[in-house]
Every structure is written in C-alpha cells, then in structure tokens.
C-alpha cells in the first residue's frame, strides 16, 4: 500500500495491524483512523490492545470504539470525512457463521464504506485463501461456497481492480487474532488482498438528433438510442492514442513499405441513400441495415460545402511510413459545437428508427446508416481519378525507359508501384443491426483501402503477403476464396477481407479492396477481453495507451473477474415478430451489459394466432460494476420497454 493522506481501518481486534501501519508510515503525512466494533472496555481485553492503541495515538493517529463498519455513514465521529483508503482485514461475522452471513457482511460493508470513500479512493479487503471466490484463489472453492467478494462489492458500484498476496511480513508487529471470536490466531498463508475502486455510473441512452448533408440535401434524423453512445467519440482523430487509431497507424505503416497510402479525411455523413448502397454494396445483407426515417428533408436548399471540404484533403504515407497531413479533418472528429447541436436533451425514450418493410430496389430515396465505407471510397477515388491517371502515365514512361524486359516485369509484378502510386484509403464508423452475441458489433471502425493493379501481377496475393506478416503473430489467418481472401481469427471469426473487381472498362487491370475491422483487430493486437472495452468512458482504459504501446502489448483490465448473471424473459406476441428490433431494445435497456442473447424456446398457439418466445440473456461487463441487483433492474426495464413499444404480454 502506498502512503496516502488518510486511511480508515475498520473491524480491528487487538489493533496490532493499525499499530504496525502507524509505525510504517510514521515519517509520512499519512493520517490513520483505527476503529473497532467493541466498546472500549471490551476492546481492551484483547491481548496487547492497550499498547497498540498507545502506539497509534503517539504516531498522531485516532482510535474510535463502537464503530459499526456496516453503518459508517451514520458514525458521528466520521461525519464530513472522506478517506483515501478504507481497510478491512479478514472480515468475519464471528463464531461458526456460514458463507451467507459473511457475504451479507461484505455487502453491507461495501455499501457503507462508499459513503466515506474519496472519489479516487480504494477499499482494501484481505481474505483467507479460497474465501474470495475469484480465480486468484488457489485452490478455488465452488462458487456457492465462497464469499463472492467481487459480486458483493459490485452491489456498492465498486470494481475489483487488483489482487495480490496479503504480505503480512511488511507489518512485523501484526498478530492476527479472532478465530471464532477468540484471541486465537488463524492461518494467513496464501491470504489475498483485494483492492476495489469506484466504477463509473451507468448513464441512460439519450436521443440524438443528427443533421447532415447527404447528396446535397439537408436531412435530420434520430440516431437509434441503442447506438447513440458510439458516435462522435473521435477515436480516429489526429493525435488520438485510442487502440483503434494505433492499429490503423500500425497497418498503414506496414502497407506503406510497399505502397504509399493516401487517406482521405473528408467529413462524410453517417447516412447513405438506398441508391448509393445498390451501386457499390450489392452483397450487403439488407436485413442487417439500420434503415432511417427522416425527421426533415430540406429539398429547397442545396448545401454549400465549404472550400476546405472541397479541397483534396488526405494524409499521405510514403514508402518509409512517414506521414504528411494536409488539411486534415477527420470524419470522426467533431467540434463541441456540433455535439451540442446534435444532442437532444428530451426525456422521452427513442424508438428504433429502423424499418425492414422497405424495397430498396424501388425506393431510391430511402436512407440507412452506412454499413460500409465502400460508397465513400468510390466517390473519393472518382475525385482522384486524374491523380491515378497521372500515376499510370508515369509508370508507362518508366517502362519505356527500361532496357531489360526481365527487370521491367519484376518491377511490375513485384510491388506494382509503377501502376498505382497510391493505395487510397478511408476509415470511420459503420453500422450493422446484428443480434446480441459475443462478437457481433453493432458499430465498429472500418479501414477501407483500394488500389488499381494490373491483373498479371496477382495483387490479391501481393496484398496477402504483406498483411500476413503484420497480422499472423496475433492469430489472424488468411484464407483464399474465389476472387479474394478472408481474414479469420478465433474466437471472433471474420476480421477483414480482400476482394477484387474489374477496374472500369479495362479488363487488364483490377480494382482491389481491403476491408479491415479495426475494433476486432484492436482486441487481438492488445489482448482485450471484450470489444466493448473499446467504448469505455473510464479514463483508466485510455491511460494504458497514452505512451502509444506497440501491438502485442497486453492490456491490463481495470475490472477483474466480473460476474455473469443469467435471466430468462418470456412473452406472447402476435403472428409477426422482428427479432432484430428485440435485440436493439436489449442493447438499449441493458446499457450494453448483455453480451449474449439465446432463443431457447418458441411455441405457437393453435387458436389465438400468438407465439410465445423465451430468450436467455447473459449480463456481463468489463467496464462497469455489474451486480445481481443492477442486472435485475436492467432486466425489469427491458420488460417495461417490450410491453410499451411492442405490446407483448410478459409471461
């Protein structure tokens, strides 16, 4: 334990630990307050208690008697005081109390101590080996036979941030007593010290009204509530140290060793029209698209795009990986003014703005949140067509100057740098209305790269040869398929792909596209336990990336061993049921804490034209304290939303 301003010790017996700590920190400005449940006369009966109390007082500390650790907020002597550390060594209800009573003691202590704990304070609880019920206990008891310390702390919105050996050797005069409420010692070998800290509070999903310019028209729409927290986060901004940005920089630098990369930084809208989708993304599953109903569409005024946005804005990476940023304006960087403009503070809940009863083939005016950045990169390359042609002319001139045909073929087939001087790229958020499961991401950052290559140089193979050494060390496998490659990794599955198409009307050239899921790659490259950590608001997450660690540096979770909670929900609904909308409401109601939804039973009533569905929801969070009480509260809120929005009958 490092010195701090103030330490509160509760549940002391003979005060030997407090006395030892007072001596250890005697030369610091640490203030120690030692308390016990017994009144003074009873406390002094413990062997050595009187001398230990004298040591504490001589060191400038305070000793309080009759302090109930489950009611610290009501203690008159502690009123108005906040402590940097609250310490409870080897809590026990006394005598032969079972695990249930001791779990209750822990829960009530945690609920009490947060009332006197500083904002950045820590709670230290020492337990004998096996009591805590975490994987750190060796041997580990069965869950029902443990004190479930992490789950009890979560009831007070505390997360388990660290576990390490108790280290009784640091406190030479400490004499553990209290075995079955007697002055007998107990075994502290392999005892563990559990360190708890505050979790960020859960925040309700807010309705966001977004205004954008799409194909020269000003439109307004509501961002679906379950994904409203994913936008305007700025992870890909210039100078960002977020893992997705670090992964993008790593990939671009690796590819730039073969092909210089021109990254567009134009401000692009979240919305696409159905026509744009049809032209570029015919293989997209429209059942996974977020279709949007506009609130307003201003047809009378064309949007005047600023001169800055019309400039050729790009970040150029040369063959050595060096970058030159020009007129940079990231599509994910939004000024505070824009955020303020799009955020609506309305209290009403937001229904999902998506609808699947549409025919995108015949409704070109329909809008959807972009499921891919392909339409944007096609538009970008069209603007850069002159640059591409110039690069091609330069290549032709170089070939004519070559005197040796073998060397000319080696240059063309080795790097294809003579045919395309640039790989054009774009990155940003994409959206997919997918079921809730461990590796289904409703929003993620896509890195899309495209270049034109001569067919003869096998560009897909060349790109694969460059991507494989970059990603294979992190478990990514490249699997060949017709007209491309699939990038696969366990346990998430598809993390990217490389595919080709004929470049314009020139059959001797192919346009090759690389699509990479930066979020899943960040999980792999930094050993994250859950993709949802990438979206954490907790400063302890981003702090680990401040020094821009290289890929392969493992992330250290700030919430250890969070518990899973399982709840079932059953209801009757009409003959039609859209599971996609159900999953969207699950995300909204649970604040993203449901990591998996399983349909475990269905039953269609033969006479009432109704169907019963039963789903099992697994609640689990690496970013917030999630207790059984909190998970149940989210589950009840889900039932309420299902009843109010879909008129289902909860069983």
N, C-alpha and C positions, 0 to 999 in steps of 0.2 A: 504494500500500500504506500503510495507516495504521499508526502506531507500535504496537508490541505489546511484551510482556515479553521474549520470546525468539524468535530467528529462527535456523534452521539452513539453511545453504546447502550443497548437495552438487554434486559434479561440476564444481567450479571449475577453471579452467585457469590463467590468469595472475593470478587473484584481483582483477582490476580492478573487477568488479561488487561484490564484498564490500567492497572499499575505499571505493568510491563510496557504498555504502549506509551504511557506518560513519560517513562524514563527514556524510551527510544526517541521520542520527539521533544525532549526537554530543551534542546538548543534551537528549536524552530518556533514559529509563531502559531503553531497548532494549538487550538483550544479544545480540550476534551471534557465531555459531559458524560459521566457514567451513571447508569440508573439500574435499579432492580425492582422487582415486583413487591418484595417483602418490605415491611416496615423496619425501621432502624434496629429496634431491639432484636427482632428475629434475624435480620441480616448479619448482625454482629456475632451471632452464634457460630457462623461458619469459621472454620479454622483459618487463621491468617487474615480475615476480613478487616480487622481493625487496623493492622499495619499497612495493608494495601490501600485502604481509604486515606490514611495519613500521607502516603506517597503521592497519591493523586492530588490531594489538596496542596501539598508542598510544591508540586510542579505547576500549580496555577489552574488545575482542573476543578470541576464541580462534581459533587456526588449528590444524587437525588434518590430518595426512597419512596416506595409506594407508587411507582410509575408503571402503569399497565401498557405494555407495548402494543396492544390492540386498540388503545384509545389515546394515542399520543396527541392528537389534535385537541383533546379535552384537558390535557395536563396544564394547570395554571403556570407552572414554572417554565414551560416551553412555549407559552403564548408569544407570538410575534417573532419567533426564532426559526431560521432555516439552516440546515446542516448540509455540508458538502458530502459527508459520508454518514450513513446510518448502518451500524454493525450489530448483527445478532448472531452470536456464536452458539452452535449446537442447540437450536430451539427444541423444546420438548414439553409436552403437557404435564409430564410427571408420572411417576409410578408405572403401571402397566398399560398406559393409554395406547390405543391402536393407531394404525396409519391414518384412519379417517379423522380422528381428533387432531392429530398433528398436521394434517393437510388443512384443516379448518383454522388451526392456529396460524399457520403460514399465510393463508389467505387474508385473515383479519389483520395480521401484522403488516402485510404489504399495503392493504387499503388504508391503514392508519399512518404508516411512515411516509407516504407520499404527501401527507399534509404538512410535514416538516422538512421535506427534502427540497434542496435547491434545484433550480432549473437544470443545471448540468451535473447534479449530484449523483452519487452511486449508493446502492444498497448492497451490503456485503453479508451474505448468509453462509455460514460454514455448516456442513452436514457430514455425518459419518459416511464412509464408503457404502454405496448402494441405496442410501435413503433418497437421493435427489431424483432418481428415475430417468436420468439422461444417459446417452451413450458413453459419457465420460466415466460413469461408474463401472468399475470392473472388479468383480463380476456384476452384471446388471440384473437387478431384480425384475420380476414380472411387473408390468405397468400398474396393475391394480394393487400391488403390494408395496408401491413406492409412495413417496410424499408428493410426487408430481410438482416439483418446485417451480419449473418454468410455467406450467399452466396456472398455478396459484398466483404467481407474480403478474401474469397477464390479466388477471381479474382487476388489478390496480393499474393497468396500462403500462406495465414495466416489461422490458425485454431482457433476456439473458444475454449479456454482452461478452462475458468472459468466464472461463472456469480454469482454475489452476490449483495445485496442491495447497493445503492449508498452511504449511510452513511454520509449524509450532516452534521450530528451532530459532526463529527470529525473536521469540519472546521467551527468554530463558526462565523468567520467574513465573511463567504461566503454569498453573496447576488446574487441570480440568477436573471438575467435580460435578456431582448432581445425578449420578447414576441412580435411577428410581427414587429421586428426590432425597438422596442421602449424600453425605460427604465422601462418597466413593468416586474414584476416577473411572473413566471409560476409555476405550480404545479410540485413538485418533489417527492411527496409522492409515494411510491412503485416504484420509479425510480430504474433502474438496471445498474450496472457497468459491462460491457463486457470486458473480458481480452483475447487478441489474442496473439498468438506466431507463430514463423516460423514453417512451415511444411517442412519435408524433401522433396527434389526434387524427381521427378519420374526419374527412370533410365531405359534405354532401355534393353530389353531382349538380353543377349549375347549368342552366340553359344558356347556350351561347348562340347569339345571333350574328351570323357572319355575312359580310358584304364583300363581294368580289366582282371583278370584271372578267367575263367569260365570252370569248369571241366578240369583243367589242360591245357587249351588253352588260349593264349593271344589274346584278342579281343579289337578292337577300334570301337567306335560308337559315333554319335552325340546325345546328350540329347535333346529331343524336347524343343524348345525355350520357350513354354508357362509354362514349369515346371522347367526350369533351375535354377530359384532362390530358389527352395525348397531343393536342395541337398547341402551337405557339410555345413550344418548350425550348427551341433554339439549340438542340443538341449538335447540329452540323454547322453552327456559326463559326466564322473565322476566329481562331484562338480558343475554341472550345476544347476542354480536356475530357469530355464525355467519352465513354468507351466506344460508342458507335463512330464518333469522329476519329478516334485513334485507330480503329480498324480500317476506316476508309483511307486515312493517310498511309497506313501500312500497305494496303493493297495498291494504291495509286503509285507509291514509290517503287513497289516491286514491278509493276507493269511498265512504269516509265523507263526502266532499264532497257526495255526492248522497243516500246512505242511511246513517244511523248503523248501526254493526255491533256486535252482541253476540256475543263469542267465549266459548264455554264452555271452562272449564279443569278440568272434572271428570276424575278419574282413571278412564280407561276401559281395559278389558282388550284384549290383543292378539287374543284368541280370539273367534270368533263361532260360533254353532251353525248347522247347515245350515238350520234353520227361519228364523233371522234373515236369512240370505242370500237365501232364497227370497222372503221378504216384501218386501225392498227392492232387491235387486240381481239381478233376473232376467236382465239382459243380460250378467252377468259370465261369462267363459269358465271353466268349472269345471276345464278341463284345465290352467289356469294357477294353480290354487289350491294352497296348502300345506295339505293335509289332515293332521290331527294325531291320533295315538293317545294317549290319556291314560295317564299312569302311575298316577294315583289320582283317584278322584272321590268326594268325601265327600258322600253323599246324606243323611246323618243330621243334619247341622247346617246351618242357614241362616246365611249370612254376615251379620253385623250391621254394616251400613255406618255409619261414624261420622257424627256430626251435621255435621261440617264438610263431608263429601262430599255430604250431602243438601241442603245449602244451595244457594240459587240463586247459583252461582258463575259470574261472567262478567266479561269485560273489555269495557267499553262505550266505543265510539268515537263522539264526537259529529260533527256535520256539519262541524266545522272540523278533524277529525282528532285532536282531543285525546282522551286515553285516561284512564279511571278504572278501576284494577284492584281488584276486590273478591274477597276470599277466594281469591286466586289459587293454584291447584295444577295445574301443567302436567302433562299425561299423559306427557310425555317427561322430566320432572324426577323423578329417583329418588334417594332418600337413599342414602348409602353403606351403611347397614344393609341396605337392600333388595337392593342389588347384591351384598353379601356373602352374603345369604341365597340368592339365586338362582344364584350361580355355583358350579358343582361343579368340584372340582379333580381329578376322576377322570381317569386317564391313557388310558382306553380311547377309541377313536375312536367318533364318533357316526354311526350310520346315519341317513339321512334318514327323518324320521318321517311322511313323506307317502305317501299311497296313492291311486291313482286307480280302484281296483276297488271303487268305492262307488256307491251310488244315493242321492244327496242328496234325491230326491223322496220316498223311502220311509224314510229314516233320519234323523229329526229330531234324534236325539241325537248326530250326528256333529259334530266340531269342525274348524275351519280357522282359520288366521291371516287376519286381516281383509284382504280385497283392496280394500276401500273403506271410507270412514267414513260412508257413507250410512245404515246402520242406527243408528249412534250419533247422527247429527244428527236423524234422525226421532224417536228417543227423547227427545232434548233438546227438540225443538220441541213434542212432546206435553206435556212438563212446563211449557213456557212458553205453553201454549195460552191460558191466562187472560190473559197479557200481550198476546198477539196480539189477542184479542177486545176487550180494553180499548182497544187502539190503533185497532181498526176502529170502535169506538163513538165515539172521539174524532174520527175522520175524518168520520163521519156528522154529528156535531154541527156541525163546521165547515162542511160543505156546506150544511146547513140555514140557516146564518147568511149564506151568500153571497147577494148580491143580483143579481149579474150572472152569467148562465149561461155566458158565454164564458170569464170568468175562472175559474169553477169547473171547466170542462172542461180549461182549460190547466193548472191545478194538478194535476188527476188524471192527465192524460196526460204532463205534463212530467217530474215526478220520482216520482210515485206515493207521495210521502211521507205523504200523508194516509191511504192504505190500509194501509201497513205502516210502522210507526215504526222497525222494525229489520230488518236482514239478520242472520239467525242463522248463526253460523259455528263450525267446529271444525277443528282441524288436528292431524296426527300421522302416525305411520308406517303405511304399508300395504305388503302383501307380495304378490309375484307370482312364481310359479315359471316363469320365462321362459328361453328359450335364451340362451346367452352370445353377445352381439354388441355392437357399439359403443354402441348407445343403448337397450339393454334393461336396465332397472333392476330387480333382484330386490326391492329395498326402496327406498322413497322417501317423502318427506313430502308429504302431500296437504292442500291447503287447500280445504275444502268450505263453501260459503255457500248459504243457502236463504232465500227470501222469498216471501210470498204477494202477488200483484198482481192487479188487475182485468184481465180479458182485453183490454179495449178499449184499454189504454194501451201494448200491444205491449212487454211488459217485456224480452223477449229482445233486441229492437232497442235498447232503452234501456241495458241492461247492456253490449251490444256497443259502443255509442257511448262508454261510459265506459272500457271495457277497452282499446279500440283505441288511444287516445292514450297510455295508460300503457305499452303493450307494443309497439306498432308500431315505435318507434325502435330496438328491439332485434331486429327481424326476425320478429316474430310476426304472422301473417296470420289474420284471422277469416274463415272460410268458412261460408256459410249452408248448412244442410241441413234436412231435414224435422224440424220441432219443435225446432230448436236451432242452435247454432254449434259449429264445430270450430276450435280454436286450433292453428295449424300453424306450424312453424319448421324451417328447414334447419340442420343435417343430421338432426336428431333426429326430426322428424315431429310427432306429436301431443303437445302440451304442456298441453292443457286442453280443456274443453268446457262449453257452456251448454245446458241442456235443460229442458223443462217437462213438467208433468203436471197433471191436473185436481186442484184443491185440495179434498180431501174430497168432499162431495156438491154443492158449489156450483159449477155449471158457468160462472158468471160470473167466477170467479177461477181463476187458475192458480198452481201452485207452481213456482217457477223455481229451479234448482240450478246453481251454478257450481262446477266441479271443476278445480283447478289443480295441476299437478305443480311443486312449489316447487323441487325439485332441478334439473330441466331449465331452469326459468326462471332459477335462480341461475347456471347455466352460461352462459346467454345474457346476462344483465344484467351479469355481471362478467368475461365473456370467458375463461372457464376452458377449458383444452384437453381436459379429460376430467372426466366426472361423478364418477369415483372419487376425485378430489382432495377432494371434499366430506367424505369419510370418513377423511381422513388424520389420523393422530395426531401428525404432525410440527408442533411449535409454530410453525415458520416459515410454515405455511399461515394459521393463525388470526391471527397477528401482523399480517398485512396488513389485517385488518378491525377492529382494535382501535379505530380512530377512526371507525367506522361510515361508511365511504365511501358515497357515493350511487351508485345504479345508473348504469352507464355507465363506472365506474372500472375499468380493465382490470387483471386480476390479473397479477403478475409471477411466473412459475414459479420455484421454488427448485431444480428439477432440469431442466437444459437438455438438449435433444436426446437423450432416452433412446432406446436402440436397440430395434428389433424383432427378435424371434427366432421362427423358424417351425419347428415339429416336427410330424411326422405320427404317428398312432397307429392301428394296425390290429389287429383281433381277431375271433375267431369267437364267436358266441353262439347261443343256442337260437332257436326259432321266434318267440318273443315278445321284444321289446326296447323298453324305455321310454327314449326319448332324453332325456326330462325329467330322469330320475334321473342320466343320464350327465352332463348339464350341471351338475347340482348337485355331483357329485363333482369335476368340473373346477374349479369355484369353490373348493371346499374344498382340494383338493390343491395348487392353484397360488397360494393365498393371495390370490386375486383379481387375479393378474397376467395372466391370459389375457383379452384384450379381444375376441377373436372366435374362434368355432368354426365350421368349414365341413365339411359332409359331402361328401367328394369322390368316394367310390366305395362301391358295395354289390354283393355277389354272393351269391346263394342257391345252396347246394349241392343238386343234384338228388336225391341219395341219402341224405344224412346229416341232413336237416332242420335244417341250420345255415345261418346267414347271416354273411357277413363284412362288417364295416363299416370304413371308413377315414376318419378325420377329420383335418383340418389345424387346428392350434392356433397362434394368434399371441400370443406373450407380449410384453407392453409395460407399463411402469409409469412414471407421473409422480410417484409418491410415495416409491419406494424405489430404491436401486441394484439394477439387474437385469442381471446378466452372463450370458454364454452358459453358464457353469458352473452358475450358480444356476438358470436356466431349465431346463437339462437335469436338474438334481436334482429340481425340481418335477415334470418330465415322468415321471421314473422312479418317483416317489412315486404319480403318477396310475396308472401301470401296476399298481403293487402294490395300490392300493385297488380297482381294477377286478377284479383277479384274486381278491382276498379277499372282496369283497362280492357280486359278480355271477357269479363262477366262469367268467369269459370266458377264452378262450385267446388270449394275446397272440401275434400273428404276427411 
